[in-house]
Amino acid sequence: MADSSSPRPDSSAADSLTDASTRPGDRHAGAAELLGETHVRRVDADSAASAHASRAWWDADAADYHATHGEFLGVDSPGGEFVWCPEGTHEGDYHLLGDVEGRDVLEVGCGSAPCSRWLARQGARPVGLDLSMGMLARGVEAMRRGGPSVPLVQANAEVLPFADESFDLACSAFGAVPFVADSSALMREVVRVLRPGGLWVFSVNHPIRWIFPDDPGPAGLTAALPYFDRSPYVEVDDAGVPVYVEHHRTIGDRVREIVAAGLELRDIVEPEWPEWLDREWGQWSPLRGQLFPGTAIFSCRKPA
């Protein structure tokens, strides 16, 4: 799962409205130190506010994020790894992107780019894009130790800095899609930079998870918020400025924005929790994974 693209493990719109930085076991000590105490609010966040918050948050959390999840994601593996989600779904096993050899691939919300580096090892020509320089710098650090070298670009996914029809494939493992205010614009931009017949595959927190508290245990099995409440989850600092934003869309919302952008929806993959995986990732856990999906992977195609 690409790094800056992973959902904040202990916060979502279904979380109780408490001070986010005071929860027991909060692993985000670095972000709390840099950004100060944060408070959960149900407020709107437009594109500018969302981008500002995401850049600040992932820059501040980069070190702690990698200390917690870097090994699982293969961040320091010489050739990277392509893990789609906390369920451990690996592109090498599922081939959701098909044959990538010789293909130009854009990874949206690449974080430290283990997915892009894995794609390069398979013979693709990937480019990684992310809003957070802190996350990209972690990818540069990993590449300096060996393995494929991948071009990395800092940019907002709502306005992709590439020419029309530049890529054969586009992908995002929890990258950018839940964090931008205008995900419809992101879809249109992906269509613009894809060549005819190109695939766009992205994973996000399964929308059904929005109604449950972010708790991997029994407390996370009881619905807390309406599925149809699209209010974003926002954490603000003491001045009321958003420092973390995550947006909610229903399954139907995602399908409509995909189709409206001119894409064909090929599949929605809901990975089941594997028997071999006993690792928790924030709200993801074997307990919850056996009962309902934690991830939705949308596979789309630009018509030829």
N, C-alpha and C positions, 0 to 999 in steps of 0.2 A: 504494500500500500504506500503510495507516494506520500511523502512526509507532511508537507504543509497541508496536504489534502485530508489528513485524518481528522475525524471529528474530535472536539475537545472531549476527552474520555469521561469527565465527571460533571459535564454540564450539557443541558439541552433545554428546549422550551418546556419539557415536561418536568424539569427540576423545580424544587420548591423555591420560592422567591426569598432567598437568604443571601447573606454575604458570601460570595463565591470563594473568597480567599480564606475563609475561616472553617471550611469543611474539614473534618478529620481525614488524615491520610492524603491530603492534597499533594500531588506530586509536582505541582507547578510553582515551586518555591522561587525559582529564578525569575519567572514572569511576575510573581507577586512583589518581589524585591524591586524590579525595574519599573513596574507599572503602578504599584501601590495597591491598596485595598480596593476590591471591586464589589459592585452590588448588582444583583440580577434585576433587570427591569423588563417589562413588556412594552416596549416602545418601538416605533418604526425606525428603520435605518435605511437610508437611500444608498445609491451606488457609491457616492463619495464617502459617506460615513462608514459603510461596510468595508471599502478598500482601505481606508485609513486604519480601521480597527484590525483588519486581518494582517496588514503589514506590521503594525506595532506588536500584535500578539505573537505572531510566529517568529518574528525577530527575537522577542524576549524569551520565548519558550523553546527555542531551537536546541539548546544544550540539554535541558531536562527531557525533552521529547526523545532525543536520540539515546540518552542514557537508559530510558525506559523501553523503547521500542526498536532501537537501531538494529539489534542482533536479529530479531524476528523478521525485520524487513530486508536484511542482507545489505545494510548500508555500507558496511566496511568489507564486504566480500569483493575481491578483485574484479569480478565481473558483474556485480550487482545481482539483484533478484527482482522478479515481478510478482508481487503478492497483491492480489486485488482487494483483500479485505481481512478483517480480524479472524474470519473462519479459515484463513490459510490457503484460500483458493489461488493456485499458482498458474500463471499463463503457460508455463511449460507443460502443464498437465491438461489444461482445458482449451487452449488454442482459440480463445475468443477473438483474437485478431487475425487468425489464419496464418498463412505463410508470410513472414515479415522480411525475408531475405531480399535485399535490393530495394526495399520500400522506404520512402521518405515518411517519417512518422513524427507527429507532434504530440508531446505529452503535456497536457494542460494541468497546471498545479503539480509540478513534478517534485517539489520539496528538494531533498538532497539527491534526487534523480537515480535511485537504485533501479527503478523500472527502465528508464532510458538506457542506463548502462547495460542492463541485461539484454535489451533489444539490440543494442550495438553488437553485443557478443553473438547474437543470432544472425548477424549480417545485415541488419537494418541501418538506416541513416536517420537516427532520431535527433530531435531538438527538444530540450526541456524548457518549459516556461513556468515561472512562478513569480508571485508578487513580493515574496519575502527574500531580501538579500541575505538574511541570517541563515535561512534554509539552503539557499543556493551556495553560500560559502561553505557549508558543511559538505555539499556535493563536490565542490572543487577540492576540498581537503581530501576526500576519499579518492578522487581521481589522481591526485598527486602521488598516492601510494602505489599506483599501478592499475592495470586494466584499461578498458576502452576509455577514450576521451570523448565527451559529448558536449556540443555547444549548449550553453545555458543562457537564457534570456530573462531579464526581469521586466515584467509587464503585467498589466491588468487583463484578465481573461475576457472582459467585456469588449475590449478593443484590441484584437490580436494584431501585432505589428508585422504581418506577413502579407505577401501578394496573393491575389486570388489564385486558387488551384495550385497551391505550393506543395501539398502533401497527399500521399496515398491513403494514409491512415491517421486517425487521431484517437487518443485514449486519455483516461483520467481515472486514477485509483484514489477515490475520495479527494480529488483535487479540484478546488475552485468552485465546482457546481453548487455545493451547499452554502458557500460563503459569499457569493455575489448576489446583490439585490435583484438584478435583472438577468435571471438565468435564460430567459427567452433570447436576450441579446447575445449571450454566450453561444446558444445553439445556432443562431443565424451566422455568427462569426465563424464557427466551426464549418458550417456548410460552405461559406464563402472560400475558406482556405483549402477545403478538400477538393480533390479531383473527382470527376464523375465516377461513380462506382465505389468510392472510398467508404471505409467503415469508420464509425464514431462509436466507441464503446466506453462507458463510464460507470463507475460504481459510487453509490451514495449510501448513507444511513437509510435503511428501509423506512419509508414513511410511517409505517404502523408503529415504529418505535417512539414516535413523537408523543404518543399518549401516555407512555410509561415513565416513571422516574428513572434517572440514570443511576441505577443500582444493580450490580450483578447478582445480588442475592434475592431472597423472597420478597423484600420490599419493592423490588423492581418488576413484580408480576401483577401489580394492581394499576389499572388505568387511572390517570390523574388529570389529563387534559383532553379536550375534544380533538379528535382527528382533524376536523375541518377548521380549526383555529389556525390561521396562517400567520399569526403574529410571530415575528422572529424572536429567537432567544438572544438577548443582549446583556452583556456585562458592561457597566459604566464605572469610571473612576470617580473620585470624590467631587470632581468638577462637573460630573454628568456627561462626560465625553465617552462614547462607546470605545471599548478596548477589545471586545470580542463580540462577534456577530455570527449567528448561524441561522439560515433561512429554511423555512418549512414549505414543502410542496407535497401535495397528495400524489398518489400514483396517477390519477386522472390528469392532474396539472402537468406532470412530466410528459405524459403521452401527448397531451394537446400542444405543449410547446415544441416537442419533437416534430410532430406532424406539421404545425404551423411554419416551422423553419424550412420545410420542404424535404424532410428526411423520411425514410421508410423505417418503421420500427420492426426489427427482425425477431427480437426475443427480450424477455425480462427474466434474468436468471436470479433465483433466490437461493444462495448457497446454504446447504444444510450443515449443521455443526458436525464436524468429523469426530469419530470415536477416539481417534488418537490425540486430540487436542484438549489438554486440560488447562490451558492458559487463559487467564482473564485479561481483557483489554478494556478498562473502564467499565462500561455497561455491558460489554459482550462477555458472556460466560457460558460454560457448558449447561448450567441450569436453564438459563433463558434460551439458549440456542436450541435446546431440545423441544421447546414449546412454540416459538414463533421466529420468523426470520429477522436477522439483524442487518442484512445488506441486500440491496437491490442493484443488479448490474443490467444496465440498458444497452442493448446492441442495436445500432442504427446503421443505415446505409444511405448515402447520397445517390439518387437515381443516376444510372449511366446515361 
